[in-house]
């Protein structure tokens, strides 16, 4: 918390968008801003699992938060990325928590900085004329992210009884073995 | 015409007494409902003679209303938490407290012999009140996926309910490490036929089971928690009438295997489900595999090949429950061998493929074989890794007896052979006209808006539908809601519909009395939800929570989505909502 937390905010009330629209002609910097002013459709925290390194450790010198929200006009809920705050980002390989709020849910990921950048780029590009993708209900990932299984959606819930069985089985496999202790026998 | 003559005309000239006798033979709840709508006289006779009532959601009515209408009830089933609670999606304190019902039962229901509570919160104090008033006449008590009680409550039941024939605690969360209640049951009861504490963590002592078998000579069904099977050798020798056994455990799978081979099962045993059974141990079933009618392999360690080896010896199987490790190959064996199969459940195995058999995937090939081989199938629930329209069409062609169909498409494979499933779903629903319960859980692109419209169009008989990741837009949902004339209960998960569309669909579906949704496009302030506000329609909103323990995901990602629950109620708004549940009222 001590070393300069960086907050990146999406302006879901479109205040920045309105401001930027009026300054678009005049201001060169805002051209960058307007490029980033993109609408995010169904980007869902689950979508990003494929980019998240499984071994990412938690070491937050900086924090980045994307606030995404959906409006009542599907499929174009609006988010704005305000680049000015983002400029503080340091080049470092340390991971930081990335918090994503979407459609009433929140997900936290620990990411190295370059992956966080990729995700933010993904947010920008996701809606460049990709209405056909939205019809399919998904976002086409850029090539480099399209590795392994894509889980775009909330995890499929599992029945409690099976969940317990699978957990117990894992336990038995780690505990069992030829030299494992004999289990206690109930008194007869 | 005088009132008396009119009455007789309405009753086809039958006297009231005769009518009561006749209606005594009418048991089906739908028939009873029809009877009660004919006229006041028939309503009264039905009300006084109704033996059983199932209340699908306990907040839809009140204990007092139940008593005023059906004072002579002999059997009651109450359901509390939404179905999603079985998947850890509902807060534990959501509700479903049985207390008010128990108090009414204790005071007024003088004929009640059978009580079945499902997904409710039952406290020891509730049990105390129940057994004090009704213990002497209770014949059947089922606490099914309930929570809130301890072994102290079970002790009360064991001591007070000497007429109990059925005691079931399956999958309930019961605290306490005490096994005394089984001993008390064995000592106090001699008529017990069914004892079930499968999928609980209750401790059990083998000698108490032996005592139970000695004293309860009518014991036909026993399902227990984990207890090594080799300690039950004596029990199996004593319980000679046993037809069903579930639970147990195999704790020593590397040491001496002979001890399991020494087990002699009772001669009439035909329903079996053994936990942690592995390849080496499954041979103990071979001597009587041909007699098996029900087999539960969901909690075993068998591979695809093991399933094939075992099932090929079971030509009389009627009910089979497995994980998808059975694979297409196993389903091929089922199709060839189990011609009498009525119910098949194929559950989802471990996602970590290192632990499950590599062949352990079910796809269109297995389903097609199954459809053609098992023509008696009435219930099919299956998690598939791949699917085609042709497989669904095959089911529509051959599975004419299907009443309950549930298909979940796993997210293991990136590419699915044949999506969307519009035509297959249409063929399935058209071909299987008896379907009353239908579930389809896919992925984006799995079913288009047109396909969703087909479901509406061809679901004439369907009462319950669960859908996940289907449709493309609100248009699909609205098309769907133009059909489904008999749909009473709708569950939607992870869909792309807006609150507005959900509200409109709820208003449009003519028979809808229960709606549950998780994962939808919310309006900024949730006010679109109130579009479906109307009299007697309770709406509950469960906002997203941030509790690591409550989610299945263990990778440290905290995640949970808002839920909407809405249902018809004659009892008014709930008064026992926890903080995590927000009842919505129109302004």
Interface residues (C-beta under 8 A of the other chain):
Chain A: X42 X45 X69 X70 X71 X72 X74 X75 X77 X103 X104 X105 X106 X107 X108 X109 X110 X135 X136 X137 X138 X149 X150 X151 X152 X153 X154 X155 X156 X157 X158 X159 X160 X161 X162 X163 X164 X165 X166 X169 X170 X172 X173 X176 X177 X178 X180 X183 X186 X188
Chain B: X84 X86 X87 X88 X89 X171 X199 X205 X206 X207 X228 X231 X251 X252 X253 X254 X275 X276 X298 X299 X301 X323 X347 X348 X349 X350 X355 X408 X410 X411 X412 X414 X441 X443 X444 X445 X468 X469 X472 X473 X474 X493 X494 X496 X498 X499 X500 X519 X520 X521 X522 X523 X524 X528 X543 X544 X546 X551 X552 X553 X556 X557 X558 X559 X560 X561 X562
